[in-house]
């Protein structure tokens, strides 16, 4: 893994995230989600999930982070959800339903991660994880193991 190139990609996408065009910001959020485990990507991603200019950016970034189906992505979404206004919360909820409404195994893994994260010492992660857990618990996935 080339750490220098990964950092350069995060820097470039973080600059794109500051664009005045919502499409650039949405693309930046989608791209940055691939680097969510890197500390340099966390703040720009959280800001994109809470984009003040367009909720399309919120939805696209949240969905990309949730599709990772890992602690890094869920943590960023949870920390944003903890401080989100009702409009952003609605779009994060929509992204969560879109990602986790198909396979019960995926939803169940996310529920377990949120249970663990709800004990986090971070003031935003724990309450956001509890909110995300509540959304996930309401989802009835279409496909279950046979």
N, C-alpha and C positions, 0 to 999 in steps of 0.2 A: 504494500500500500504506500503510495507516494503522499506523505503528509504535506509537503510543500504545495503540491498541486491541489490537494483537497482544500487547503487553507486559501489558496488563490481563487478557487471556485466559490468558496464562501464569501470572500471579499467582493468578488464580482457580482454575485447574486445579492449581497447586502446593499450594494450600490444601486442595483436595479430595483430593489425594494423601496428606494427613496424616490422613484419616478413619480411624476405627476399623473401618469397614465395608469388607470386601474388595471389594465391588461398586463402591463409590465410588472406591477406589484403582485398580481395573481400568479404570473409565471415565476416570479422570484420565490413566492411562498411555496409553490409546487416543487421547484428545484431545490430550495433550501431544506425542505423536509427530508431529503436524502442524506443530509448532513446533520440531522437533529442531535446526534450524539456528541457533536463537537461544541464545546463551550461557546465558540465564536458565533455560532448560528442561533443560540437560544434566544437572545434578546430580539434580534430582527424577526425571528419566527413569531414570538409572542406578540410583537407589535403588529405583524401582518394578520394574525388571528383577530386582533382587535382593531383592524384598519378603520380609521375614522371616515374615510372617503367613500368606501364602497363595500357593501357586505358580500359581493361576489368574491372579493379577496379573502374575506373571513372564511367563507364556505370552502373555497378551493384549497386554502392553506390548511384549515382544520382537517379536511378530508384526506389530504396527502399525509399529514401527520398521523392520523388515525389508521390509515392503510398500512403504516409500518407495523402496527400491532405489536409494539414493544414499549418498554418503560419510557424511553426517551421521547417518543411521540406523544404518548398519553400524558406524560408529565407537563409538557409544554401546553397541551390543550387544557389540562386541568388547571394549571396556574393562570391561564387566560380566562377560563370560565369563572374562576373565583372572583374576578373583578369586572366581568363583562356586564354591559347594560342588557336590558331585556331583548333588544334587537339582535345584538351579537349572540346572546345566549340562544335565541331561536335558531340562528343559522348554524351554530355549533351543534345544537340538538339535531337539526336536519342532517348534517354531515355524519353524525354518529349513527343515526338510523340508517342512512344510506350504506355505510360501511359494514355495520354489524347485523343487518337484518336478514342475511342470507344463511350463513353457517353458524349453527349453535356452538360449535367448538371454538370458533373465533370470538364470539360474544362472551362465552364462559371464561376464556383466557383473559379477556379484557376486564371482566368483572373481578377476577382474582387479583389482577394487577392493581385495580382501583382500590380493592380492600387493603392491599399492602400499602399503597400510596396514601391512604386515608390516615395512616399512622405517621406520616412524614412530619418532620419538625418544621418544615417550611410553612410560613403563614399563608401562602397561597396554594401550595400543592395539596395539602390535606383537605381543606374545605372544597376545593375544586374537584378533587378525586371523589369526594362524597357526592357532589352534584352529578358528576359523570357516572358514578355507580348507579345512581337513581335513574338516570336516563337509560343506561344499559339494561337495568332490571326490568324496565317496561317493554323492552323489545322482545317480540316473539319470533325468533328466526324461522325461516322457511324450511331449511334443511337440517335434519338431525342425523346423527350416526345411525346406521342401520344395523 
